[in-house]
Amino acid sequence: MEPLYIIACTVVWEEMQSHVPAGTPALVLEFGLHNSPDRLRQRLQEEIDKVPPGYTIVLGYGLCGGGMDGIRAGEHRLVIPRAHDCIALFLGSLERYEEQMLQERGTYYVTKGWLTIEGDGPLGQYQRMVEKFGPEKGERLARLAFEHYKRLAFINTGNYEVEYYRNLAQQVAEWYRLRFEEVPGSPEWIKDLAQGRWDSRRFVIVEPGGTVKMTDFFRLEPAVSAPAGTGTEA
């Protein structure tokens, strides 16, 4: 197998880094790119095109609002989790993700990575509003962004100092007046991504010359994406 080169969102990287084989090159990108799928796509394409030949590029992302749609593999093979967003990765499976979505839709999910994002995470948003508008108005404005949520769920993957981040998540829930709940997660999907255990059910695999398509993330029985012009359909 070709050596791996990892490009990951900082939130995913927090869960992924302890599973990455020693010496594997990795580039960690800022979470703010998620605010614009077009910007995310452009930045990822720029970074993919810079990777030297001979690597399989592992992307620590899901579909992310369509940000993966249209990314070109170029001369590399690309591997991406077959998930709409990283919540499924932290829960460990699409089945667990679907169970959670059905259980309570008005849920804001957090992990260590979400809690520690500077500026864009729930802590940073709250603190920024309070600093700008003062405690009373700032708190009110910060809560407006969460008015459609009822529950804050802390996903416990057991991959860090859980007690500290559990307490932090409880504090965030209190700030936003959300019901706190802890849900079990699993590091297995992310671990398999980082260590090259890829199957076509859980991973989109795009061979050199191919292009990532949004439909790759919606297949019930996924197939490996083939390069353009081969006469086979991804």
MIZANU-219412 format. One record per residue: x, y, z of N, C-alpha, C in turn. Coordinates in pm, whole numbers, padded with zeros to 5 digits, always signed. Last residue first. Example, Ala and Ser with C-alpha at 12.3 -4.5 7.8 and 13.67 -1.06 7.14 Angstrom:
+01285-00225+00708+01367-00106+00714+01290+00003+00787+01319-00569+00780+01230-00450+00780+01320-00330+00780
***
This chain:
-01918+00527-01110-01879+00524-00970-01999+00491-00883-01912+00324-01399-01979+00428-01322-01943+00413-01176-01685+00298-01676-01752+00242-01559-01809+00355-01477-01549+00427-01874-01671+00357-01915-01740+00287-01800-01338+00585-01820-01310+00442-01821-01431+00361-01867-01380+00858-01793-01343+00807-01925-01315+00660-01932-01247+00917-01465-01332+00960-01578-01283+00897-01707-01189+00637-01247-01146+00756-01320-01240+00788-01434-01447+00528-01014-01347+00502-01118-01307+00632-01185-01521+00456-00679-01528+00554-00786-01414+00533-00884-01664+00155-00572-01542+00234-00581-01554+00328-00701-02001+00175-00446-01899+00119-00534-01777+00208-00533-02242+00102-00186-02144+00185-00254-02048+00106-00341-02549+00071-00148-02448-00031-00175-02337+00036-00254-02658+00321-00112-02685+00218-00012-02585+00105-00025-02506+00638-00160-02530+00502-00209-02558+00407-00092-02436+00891-00088-02576+00854-00069-02605+00710-00109-02186+00968-00154-02216+00965-00011-02359+00920+00017-02176+00981-00427-02094+00879-00362-02133+00862-00215-02313+01207-00500-02388+01081-00496-02307+00968-00432-02114+01399-00515-02204+01401-00400-02278+01268-00387-01797+01269-00612-01933+01311-00646-02020+01307-00520-01460+01324-00691-01557+01296-00585-01693+01351-00628-01306+01183-00974-01362+01302-00910-01463+01259-00804-00995+01033-01094-01137+01038-01063-01176+01168-00994-00721+01024-01116-00796+01069-01232-00945+01081-01208-00688+00752-00891-00625+00863-00964-00702+00896-01093-01007+00668-00727-00878+00634-00787-00819+00755-00862-01161+00706-00429-01153+00765-00562-01014+00740-00618-01376+00574-00209-01240+00555-00258-01237+00601-00403-01553+00630+00078-01549+00664-00064-01403+00654-00107-01634+00387+00323-01541+00484+00268-01562+00505+00119-01809+00190+00405-01786+00305+00496-01698+00414+00437-01818+00014+00191-01942+00053+00258-01923+00180+00340-01564-00044+00108-01643+00044+00023-01778+00081+00085-01316-00013+00367-01411-00093+00289-01504+00003+00217-00992+00016+00491-01101+00081+00417-01188-00021+00345-00765+00071+00692-00861-00040+00685-00991+00014+00622-00571+00272+00737-00580+00206+00608-00671+00086+00599-00564+00420+00967-00472+00307+00958-00492+00221+00833-00757+00617+00965-00617+00657+00983-00519+00545+00956-00994+00467+00939-00957+00567+00838-00808+00598+00845-00991+00325+01178-00976+00252+01052-00938+00346+00938-01032+00541+01353-00911+00460+01364-00886+00383+01235-01286+00622+01279-01173+00713+01258-01041+00637+01265-01425+00393+01361-01433+00439+01222-01315+00530+01189-01360+00372+01642-01324+00268+01546-01325+00316+01401-01416+00524+01865-01306+00570+01780-01282+00480+01659-01748+00609+01956-01652+00504+01929-01542+00559+01839-01976+00719+02217-01917+00723+02084-01822+00607+02066-02271+00755+02406-02149+00680+02380-02104+00695+02235-02368+01079+02524-02398+00962+02440-02267+00889+02410-02511+01278+02773-02389+01214+02723-02427+01091+02643-02683+01585+02779-02688+01439+02775-02555+01388+02721-02853+01873+02896-02727+01802+02872-02751+01651+02872-03066+02103+02749-03058+01983+02831-02930+01908+02796-02962+02446+02741-02995+02322+02673-02987+02206+02772-02874+02709+02785-03001+02661+02840-03053+02540+02763-02624+02790+02725-02722+02800+02618-02860+02748+02658-02496+02744+02970-02492+02877+02908-02603+02894+02805-02541+02468+03001-02602+02564+03095-02606+02704+03034-02382+02368+02795-02526+02341+02796-02599+02439+02887-02129+02448+02886-02183+02505+02763-02335+02485+02756-02111+02282+03111-02109+02427+03128-02169+02496+03004-02105+02033+02991-02216+02066+03080-02226+02217+03101-01859+02053+02859-01982+02040+02781-02105+02074+02865-01691+02057+03082-01694+02171+02992-01822+02170+02908-01737+01801+03182-01772+01917+03263-01782+02043+03178-01630+01655+02967-01769+01637+03006-01818+01757+03086-01365+01732+02979-01446+01779+02866-01595+01755+02888-01287+01607+03222-01268+01751+03200-01361+01803+03091-01349+01335+03177-01414+01410+03285-01404+01560+03264-01179+01247+02964-01323+01260+02947-01387+01350+03053-00913+01303+02808-00950+01320+02949-01099+01351+02957-00974+01076+02531-00904+01188+02594-00950+01196+02740-01143+00892+02420-01013+00910+02355-00932+01025+02414-01404+00828+02459-01305+00770+02548-01163+00791+02502-01603+00946+02324-01528+00845+02250-01422+00778+02337-01896+01080+02390-01782+01026+02466-01716+00914+02387-02047+01362+02296-02013+01229+02244-01884+01182+02312-02294+01538+02447-02149+01519+02451-02119+01376+02407-02555+01722+02327-02508+01585+02349-02356+01580+02340-02802+01935+02421-02660+01932+02388-02609+01794+02426-03131+02002+02305-03038+01914+02376-02895+01937+02330-03265+02181+02154-03318+02150+02286-03217+02075+02372-03231+02443+01912-03182+02323+01977-03247+02306+02114-03304+02684+01815-03373+02568+01757-03326+02436+01818-03139+02869+01936-03279+02866+01977-03355+02746+01921-02877+02927+01901-02908+02792+01947-03056+02774+01980-02854+03190+01841-02799+03095+01743-02833+02951+01778-02950+03306+02074-03033+03310+01954-02986+03208+01850-02746+03302+02257-02848+03196+02265-02939+03194+02143-02608+03533+02192-02543+03403+02173-02646+03291+02170-02791+03729+02274-02760+03714+02131-02695+03579+02101-02786+03688+02553-02911+03677+02479-02886+03654+02330-02519+03738+02615-02576+03605+02640-02703+03585+02559-02506+04010+02540-02422+03910+02475-02476+03770+02492-02676+04137+02720-02711+04135+02578-02633+04027+02503-02533+04069+02967-02676+04047+02947-02714+04036+02799-02245+04122+02930-02300+03993+02976-02447+03972+02940-02148+04284+02616-02172+04280+02759-02246+04154+02800-02086+04268+02349-02212+04335+02385-02239+04340+02535-01828+04152+02328-01868+04260+02238-01988+04340+02289-01813+03952+02521-01709+04056+02517-01754+04177+02435-02034+03798+02446-02031+03862+02578-01928+03975+02581-01956+03707+02193-02076+03789+02208-02075+03865+02340-01730+03553+02259-01719+03666+02167-01838+03761+02181-01834+03352+02422-01740+03449+02479-01727+03573+02392-01992+03215+02231-02051+03272+02352-01962+03383+02408-01802+03131+02044-01915+03214+02004-01974+03287+02123-01633+02968+02203-01583+03089+02141-01693+03185+02100-01808+02756+02272-01743+02839+02375-01700+02973+02318-01881+02651+02021-01983+02707+02111-01925+02792+02223-01629+02767+01776-01700+02667+01855-01801+02732+01949-01486+02972+01659-01601+02918+01587-01682+02816+01666-01284+03054+01860-01367+03147+01783-01493+03089+01725-01112+02756+01855-01101+02898+01889-01192+02980+01799-01243+02457+01971-01220+02541+01853-01214+02687+01897-01305+02293+02184-01179+02367+02192-01148+02448+02066-01539+02160+02135-01532+02243+02255-01408+02332+02258-01481+02009+01911-01578+02118+01901-01564+02215+02018-01294+01824+02024-01257+01915+01916-01350+02033+01903-01445+01681+02216-01332+01764+02258-01299+01867+02150-01777+01731+02084-01666+01644+02127-01556+01738+02178-02131+01774+02056-01996+01825+02082-01902+01710+02117-02435+01851+01887-02337+01753+01930-02201+01817+01951-02753+01953+01952-02622+02007+01915-02518+01912+01975-03072+01857+01839-02955+01827+01923-02830+01890+01865-03345+01808+01745-03296+01937+01794-03179+01921+01888-03406+01538+01702-03346+01617+01595-03287+01749+01644-03374+01250+01862-03405+01390+01892-03331+01479+01793-03382+00997+01729-03413+01011+01871-03453+01153+01906-03294+01018+01472-03435+00987+01494-03477+01013+01638-03024+01068+01515-03103+01166+01441-03253+01143+01463-02946+00830+01647-02943+00959+01718-03029+01064+01648-02976+00645+01439-03050+00628+01565-03058+00760+01640-02791+00741+01256-02934+00743+01221-03020+00727+01346-02554+00688+01401-02589+00825+01359-02738+00835+01331-02555+00413+01416-02565+00491+01540-02605+00635+01510-02525+00362+01140-02642+00313+01212-02664+00391+01343-02279+00464+01076-02397+00529+01020-02523+00485+01094-02056+00476+01362-02122+00407+01251-02238+00490+01201-01929+00637+01553-01870+00509+01518-01935+00434+01404-01958+00892+01643-02049+00791+01698-02006+00650+01660-01771+01020+01486-01750+01016+01631-01840+00913+01698-01887+00991+01233-01754+00935+01260-01732+00919+01410-02124+01136+01258-02130+00991+01237-01996+00925+01268-02016+01392+01277-02088+01336+01392-02096+01184+01380-01913+01480+01037-01824+01407+01126-01893+01353+01251-02151+01405+00772-02072+01495+00857-01996+01413+00960-02219+01199+00601-02261+01335+00569-02184+01438+00650-01976+00957+00497-02063+01015+00600-02101+01156+00560-01752+00773+00422-01882+00785+00356-01986+00831+00458-01432+00925+00443-01542+00853+00510-01675+00879+00440-01217+00894+00164-01300+00983+00245-01406+00901+00317-00923+00887-00018-01010+00807+00069-01082+00902+00164-00777+00905-00341-00839+00972-00228-00925+00874-00149-00471+00865-00508-00594+00801-00467-00645+00877-00344-00339+01118-00733-00344+01042-00608-00472+00960-00599-00337+01288-00944-00251+01169-00955-00252+01083-00830-00670+01389-00907-00542+01413-00975-00463+01284-00985-00913+01394-00777-00805+01317-00717-00669+01349-00780-01112+01680-00723-01042+01594-00819-00925+01524-00750-01430+01750-00595-01286+01746-00569-01221+01642-00661-01705+01736-00627-01625+01797-00733-01475+01799-00709-01795+01760-00292-01846+01738-00428-01760+01811-00531-01720+01835-00041-01637+01734-00109-01675+01717-00256-01915+02015+00044-01779+02063+00023-01688+01965-00048-02165+01943+00115-02134+01940-00027-01994+01987-00058-02170+01944+00390-02250+02042+00319-02226+02047+00170-01981+01719+00434-01965+01855+00485-02038+01959+00401-01909+01457+00394-01954+01535+00278-01951+01684+00310-01638+01454+00625-01750+01389+00563-01786+01468+00438-01277+01424+00670-01399+01502+00650-01512+01406+00616-00989+01372+00634-01063+01364+00760-01182+01457+00758-00872+01199+00364-00937+01324+00403-01020+01301+00529-00572+01072+00256-00686+01045+00343-00743+01179+00388-00410+00991-00035-00451+01102+00050-00579+01065+00124-00130+00802-00098-00276+00796-00091-00319+00904+00008+00158+00917-00280+00079+00907-00157-00068+00875-00188+00292+00962-00517+00326+00842-00441+00249+00825-00313+00377+01315-00553+00331+01185-00604+00368+01071-00509+00304+01562-00293+00394+01495-00389+00336+01362-00436+00037+01789-00283+00094+01667-00225+00182+01597-00329-00091+01998-00405+00046+02021-00358+00115+01894-00310-00348+01918-00454-00261+01937-00570-00115+01960-00531-00452+01929-00195-00435+01799-00262-00336+01811-00376-00464+02207-00159-00373+02127-00076-00349+01989-00137-00657+02282-00349-00523+02342-00351-00423+02256-00275-00875+02134-00260-00817+02105-00391-00676+02161-00402-00922+02258-00013-00882+02118-00017-00817+02083-00151-01001+02513-00104-00881+02497-00020-00831+02353-00022-01235+02453-00250-01121+02518-00314-00992+02497-00235-01400+02342-00051-01362+02264-00169-01237+02322-00235-01426+02563+00122-01367+02437+00170-01317+02355+00053-01561+02739-00046-01427+02774+00004-01354+02651+00055-01798+02598-00078-01716+02632-00196-01574+02666-00154-01900+02582+00185-01859+02460+00114-01771+02489-00007-01833+02781+00444-01857+02795+00301-01809+02669+00230-01785+02698+00698-01887+02801+00680-01920+02825+00533-01571+02530+00704-01704+02469+00691-01813+02573+00667-01353+02684+00763-01377+02653+00622-01515+02592+00600-01326+02686+01040-01403+02792+00976-01429+02769+00829-01141+02496+01120-01282+02459+01116-01366+02561+01041-00834+02467+00937-00921+02535+01031-01068+02499+01010-00652+02157+00891-00712+02281+00841-00814+02336+00940-00350+01990+00903-00474+02016+00977-00527+02153+00937-00178+01740+00744-00209+01882+00737-00344+01902+00804+00079+01500+00791-00059+01542+00809-00070+01693+00803+00272+01204+00729+00254+01350+00716+00106+01386+00726+00358+00962+00965+00263+00994+00858+00248+01146+00847+00514+00898+01182+00582+00943+01060+00489+00979+00946+00306+00643+01314+00419+00735+01332+00482+00770+01197-00039+00634+01220+00093+00570+01229+00205+00674+01236-00292+00772+01422-00215+00786+01298-00078+00719+01314-00431+00784+01654-00439+00659+01578-00353+00661+01451-00420+01034+01760-00361+00927+01841-00360+00793+01767-00563+01191+01571-00416+01198+01579-00352+01084+01658-00843+01188+01577-00770+01102+01483-00621+01088+01516-00961+01374+01732-00994+01234+01758-00902+01138+01683-00852+01605+01626-00845+01584+01771-00873+01439+01807-00928+01588+01358-00789+01560+01394-00774+01536+01545-01189+01680+01358-01164+01538+01336-01023+01500+01382-01131+01952+01404-01220+01879+01495-01199+01729+01482-00968+02030+01189-00911+02029+01324-00998+01952+01423-00985+01816+00904-01041+01926+00982-00988+01916+01125-00696+01690+00731-00812+01674+00819-00856+01807+00878-00510+01488+00532-00559+01626+00539-00689+01621+00617-00236+01270+00525-00365+01303+00585-00391+01453+00577-00102+01026+00331-00090+01169+00359-00228+01213+00406+00054+00704+00341-00061+00792+00357-00018+00937+00379+00217+00496+00092+00215+00571+00219+00098+00669+00221+00044+00225-00074+00115+00352-00077+00115+00416+00062+00083-00120+00000+00000+00000+00000+00087+00125+00000
***
